[in-house]
Amino acid sequence: MIIGISTDSTRVYPHFGRAPEFTLVKIENNKVVEKRVIPNPGHTVGSIPKLMKENDVNYMIAGGMGHRARDFFNQYNIEIITGVEGDIDNIIKKILNGEIKNLQGENLCNPSAGKGYGVEKIHEDGEEHHHHHD
């Protein structure tokens, strides 16, 4: 799993498109295996979502994001998590601890962790709903 974070040095940058850089964090087995920073390619429409897709990003974390960027990420099946702020290393710790969740209330790292409180209760019984019928 790779998480992209709009960043400015050590902190989450509040406005996604104007972030000076993006920190890409690769997580395997609930451990950070790679962390790299790539510069913002410039604010042309769709350039950042395309760059994230090319880097196999699964989740994009930002303070805030405009509608057009959201539409591009949706097209690329990259999930957006906004309203996040603070120090990047703290954010990564929170992801590993299961404190940052996606829109379905699932823990980013381990969907089965943390059941029994909050939104997850809805998903506890009836796992059969996750099958896809083609």
SVG drawing of the C-alpha trace seen along z (x, -y; Angstrom):
<svg xmlns="http://www.w3.org/2000/svg" viewBox="-25 -27 38 41">
<polyline fill="none" stroke="black" stroke-width="0.4" points="0.0,0.0 1.3,-3.5 0.0,-6.6 0.6,-10.0 0.7,-13.0 0.7,-16.7 3.6,-18.1 5.8,-21.1 9.0,-19.8 7.8,-18.0 4.1,-18.9 0.9,-18.1 0.3,-21.0 -3.2,-22.5 -4.0,-23.0 -3.3,-19.9 -2.6,-21.5 -0.2,-24.2 1.8,-21.8 5.6,-22.2 6.0,-18.5 4.4,-15.1 5.7,-12.5 5.0,-8.9 5.0,-6.3 5.0,-2.6 3.6,-0.4 3.8,3.4 2.7,5.6 2.0,2.4 5.6,1.2 7.0,-1.7 9.3,-0.1 9.9,-3.2 9.5,-6.9 10.3,-9.3 9.6,-12.9 8.7,-14.1 8.3,-17.7 5.0,-19.2 5.0,-18.8 3.1,-22.1 -0.5,-23.0 -1.8,-22.0 -5.1,-20.3 -4.9,-16.6 -1.0,-16.5 -0.8,-15.6 -3.4,-12.8 -1.7,-11.4 1.7,-11.5 0.2,-9.7 -1.4,-7.1 2.0,-6.5 3.5,-6.0 0.9,-3.4 -0.6,-5.5 -3.6,-4.0 -4.6,-6.8 -4.0,-10.6 -3.9,-12.6 -4.3,-16.3 -5.6,-19.2 -8.1,-20.2 -8.7,-19.5 -10.8,-21.1 -13.5,-19.3 -11.6,-18.9 -8.7,-17.1 -11.2,-14.9 -12.7,-13.9 -9.3,-13.0 -8.5,-10.9 -11.8,-9.1 -11.1,-8.3 -7.8,-6.7 -9.5,-4.8 -7.2,-6.6 -9.0,-7.3 -8.8,-10.8 -8.6,-11.5 -8.8,-15.3 -9.0,-17.3 -5.7,-15.9 -3.1,-18.2 0.1,-18.0 3.6,-16.5 4.1,-13.8 5.7,-11.3 2.8,-11.7 0.4,-11.1 2.3,-8.0 2.2,-6.7 -1.6,-7.3 -2.0,-5.3 0.0,-2.4 -2.0,-2.6 -5.3,-2.6 -6.3,-6.1 -6.8,-7.3 -9.7,-5.7 -11.1,-5.9 -14.6,-7.1 -16.1,-3.7 -14.5,-4.0 -12.0,-1.3 -8.5,-1.4 -6.0,-2.2 -3.5,0.5 -5.6,3.4 -9.3,3.4 -9.9,6.1 -8.2,4.1 -10.1,2.0 -13.5,3.7 -16.0,3.1 -16.2,-0.7 -17.3,-3.5 -18.4,-3.0 -16.9,0.5 -19.8,2.0 -22.0,1.6 -19.7,4.0 -19.3,6.6 -22.1,9.0 -22.7,9.9 -19.3,10.1 -21.0,11.7 -21.8,8.2 -18.2,7.8 -18.6,10.3 -18.7,8.9 -21.3,10.5 -20.3,10.1"/>
</svg>
